[in-house]
Amino acid sequence: MSYINRRGVNTSTRKMTTRQQISDVFSYGYIITTKSRGKLTQRYLERMITLSKRGTLADRRRVASVILRTSKYEKDQLLNKIFTDIAKKYKDRNGGCTRLLKLQEKDRVVLSLV
């Protein structure tokens, strides 16, 4: 059922956009994006937070393969932030660490806050 996850762009572009949005959420705390991109990003964010809570070396390498450098943090600094600050913040929560908040429509597109 590959037609479900098709977002109108090719696979490599969709993956890179998702990786950049994941890195931006970890770096800035939130992003404003479209509803469909937000749902896709939210799914991967939950997985990354779960991996950071376990904290093994394999989990650290898996998260490092996904995140990218942002304008605020280098990749190593962002990785340390994920495994220290964010993992401690959500260690008692079993899931549901992120929310999609519906914002106003602009150009007939529903915007969401992740």
C-alpha positions in Angstrom: 0.0 0.0 0.0 2.7 2.4 -1.0 0.1 4.9 -2.4 -0.8 5.8 1.2 2.6 7.3 2.1 3.0 9.1 -1.2 3.2 12.8 -0.6 3.6 13.9 -4.2 7.4 13.9 -4.3 10.0 11.3 -4.8 11.3 9.1 -2.0 14.7 10.7 -1.5 13.2 14.2 -1.2 10.5 13.1 1.2 13.1 11.3 3.4 15.4 14.3 3.5 12.5 16.7 4.3 11.5 14.4 7.2 15.1 14.2 8.5 15.4 18.0 8.4 12.1 18.4 10.2 13.1 15.9 12.9 16.3 17.7 13.5 14.6 21.1 13.6 12.0 19.9 16.2 14.8 18.6 18.4 16.8 21.8 17.9 14.1 24.4 18.3 11.3 22.6 20.1 8.6 23.0 17.5 8.1 23.5 13.8 5.2 24.8 11.7 4.4 22.6 8.7 1.6 21.2 6.8 -0.7 18.6 8.3 0.5 15.6 6.2 4.2 16.4 6.7 3.5 16.9 10.4 1.9 13.5 10.8 4.9 11.8 9.0 7.4 13.7 11.1 5.5 13.0 14.3 5.7 9.2 13.7 9.5 9.3 13.3 9.9 11.7 16.3 8.2 9.2 18.6 10.6 6.5 17.4 13.6 8.7 18.0 12.5 9.6 21.5 11.9 6.0 22.4 15.4 5.1 21.1 16.9 7.9 23.2 15.2 6.7 26.3 16.8 3.2 26.0 20.2 4.9 25.4 22.3 2.0 24.1 25.2 2.5 21.7 23.2 0.9 18.8 20.3 3.3 19.6 22.7 6.3 19.6 24.1 5.3 16.2 20.6 4.8 14.8 19.5 8.3 15.9 22.8 9.7 14.6 22.1 8.3 11.2 18.8 10.2 11.0 19.5 13.7 12.5 21.1 16.5 10.5 23.1 19.6 11.4 21.0 22.6 12.0 21.8 26.3 12.1 21.6 26.2 15.9 23.5 23.0 16.7 26.1 20.8 15.2 25.2 17.1 14.8 27.2 16.0 17.9 25.7 18.7 20.1 22.2 17.9 19.0 22.8 14.2 19.6 24.0 14.9 23.2 20.9 17.1 23.7 18.6 14.3 22.6 20.2 11.7 24.8 20.6 13.8 27.9 17.9 16.5 28.0 15.1 15.0 26.0 15.5 11.4 27.2 15.4 12.6 30.8 12.3 14.7 30.2 10.3 11.8 28.7 11.7 8.8 30.6 8.5 8.2 32.5 6.2 8.6 29.5 5.4 5.5 27.4 4.4 7.4 24.3 2.6 10.4 23.0 5.5 12.8 23.5 4.5 15.0 20.6 1.3 16.6 19.5 -0.1 18.1 16.3 -1.9 21.4 16.9 -4.1 22.7 14.1 -3.3 26.2 13.1 -4.9 28.6 10.6 -5.3 27.9 6.9 -3.0 29.8 4.5 -3.3 29.4 0.8 -6.0 26.6 1.4 -3.4 24.5 3.3 -4.0 23.4 6.9 -0.9 24.2 8.9 0.1 22.3 12.0 2.4 22.9 14.9 4.5 19.8 15.9 
